Amino acid sequence: MKQLRIDVGRCDYGRHCEHECEHACAEKVFKLKDPAMAALHIRELPDGKGVAALCDQCGDCVVVCPADALRRNKPGVILLDKKLCVGCYMCVGFCEKDVFERNPEWLEPYKCISCGICVKVCPRAALEIVDVPEPAPRII
């Protein structure tokens, strides 16, 4: 399956990937005019460094979705079907990595879909899309 990864040794937390995601991903992928609604964010830690909140496509959100709105596509990326989503936000509450975003104008949440826009613009080549084995589903 495809997974977006960050090499923390190469990342300077300059927020280039977030900036590009906010403009390209937010506008082109999610059709959002507000760049702050991007699906990738660098969160600042108390020591001043940052950490990227990345969806690792674990699939735990799929297990808890009562509407079967979340599914894994052929490359292994978890996608949300807006037509099936009931807006219960079970996926948001269950996600341990806190990667789901909310748009107040939408019923359904959204998250990074490993589109790769941030990978292309990272000046330190700290982000990449990699192939990894699909994890076993977590039992709840």
C-alpha positions in Angstrom: 0.0 0.0 0.0 1.0 3.6 -0.5 2.0 5.7 2.5 3.3 9.2 3.0 6.4 9.2 5.2 8.7 11.8 6.7 12.4 11.4 7.4 12.7 13.5 10.5 16.5 13.6 10.1 16.1 15.5 6.9 13.2 17.7 7.9 14.0 21.2 8.9 10.4 21.9 9.9 10.5 24.9 7.5 6.8 24.1 6.7 7.4 24.1 3.0 5.3 20.9 2.6 2.5 22.4 4.7 2.6 25.6 2.8 2.4 23.9 -0.6 -0.3 21.5 0.7 -2.3 24.4 2.0 -2.3 26.0 -1.5 -2.1 23.1 -3.9 -3.7 20.2 -2.0 -6.4 22.3 -0.3 -7.4 23.9 -3.6 -6.8 21.2 -6.2 -7.6 18.0 -4.2 -10.3 19.2 -1.7 -11.5 22.2 -3.7 -11.1 24.5 -0.6 -10.5 28.2 -0.9 -9.1 28.5 2.6 -5.5 27.2 2.6 -5.6 26.7 6.4 -7.9 23.8 5.7 -5.1 21.7 4.2 -4.9 18.0 5.0 -1.2 18.1 6.0 -0.1 20.1 9.0 3.2 20.6 10.9 2.4 20.8 14.6 4.8 22.7 16.8 6.1 20.9 19.8 6.9 22.6 23.2 10.6 22.5 22.4 10.0 24.6 19.2 10.5 21.7 16.8 7.7 20.4 14.7 6.1 17.1 13.8 4.1 16.3 10.8 0.7 14.8 11.4 0.6 12.2 8.7 -2.0 9.5 8.0 -0.2 6.2 7.8 -3.2 4.5 6.2 -3.5 2.1 9.1 -7.2 1.5 8.4 -8.4 1.7 12.0 -10.9 4.4 10.9 -12.4 1.9 8.4 -13.2 -0.5 11.2 -15.1 2.0 13.3 -17.1 3.7 10.4 -20.8 2.7 10.9 -21.7 3.8 7.4 -18.9 2.0 5.6 -17.9 5.3 4.1 -14.2 4.7 4.5 -12.5 2.2 2.2 -9.0 1.2 1.1 -8.4 1.8 -2.7 -6.1 -0.4 -4.8 -2.9 1.5 -3.9 -4.0 1.0 -0.2 -5.0 4.6 0.6 -8.0 5.1 2.8 -10.6 7.2 1.0 -13.9 8.6 2.3 -17.1 8.3 0.2 -19.0 11.5 0.7 -22.2 9.9 -0.5 -22.1 7.3 2.3 -20.7 9.4 5.2 -23.3 10.3 7.8 -21.1 12.8 9.6 -20.8 10.9 12.9 -17.1 11.7 13.3 -16.4 8.2 14.7 -13.2 8.1 12.5 -12.1 11.5 13.9 -12.5 10.4 17.5 -10.9 7.0 16.9 -7.8 8.2 15.0 -4.9 8.1 17.4 -2.8 10.2 15.0 -5.3 13.1 14.9 -5.1 13.4 11.1 -8.7 14.0 10.2 -9.7 17.6 9.4 -13.1 19.3 9.6 -14.6 21.9 7.3 -17.5 23.7 9.1 -19.3 23.8 5.7 -19.1 20.0 5.1 -20.9 17.1 6.8 -17.9 14.8 6.4 -14.3 15.0 7.7 -11.3 14.6 5.4 -7.6 13.6 5.6 -4.5 13.3 3.6 -4.9 11.0 0.7 -1.1 10.6 -0.1 -1.5 12.6 -3.3 2.2 13.5 -3.3 2.0 17.3 -3.8 4.0 17.9 -0.6 6.6 15.4 -1.7 7.3 17.3 -4.8 7.9 20.6 -3.1 9.9 19.5 0.0 13.3 21.3 -0.4 15.0 18.7 1.9 13.5 15.6 0.3 12.2 14.7 3.7 8.8 13.4 2.5 8.2 10.5 0.2 5.5 8.1 -0.8 6.5 4.5 -0.1 5.1 1.1 -0.6 4.5 -0.8 2.7 2.6 -3.9 3.6 -1.0 -3.4 4.5 -1.4 -3.8 8.3 -3.7 -6.3 9.8 -7.0 -4.8 10.8 -7.3 -3.8 14.5 -10.0 -5.6 16.4 -12.2 -3.4 18.5 
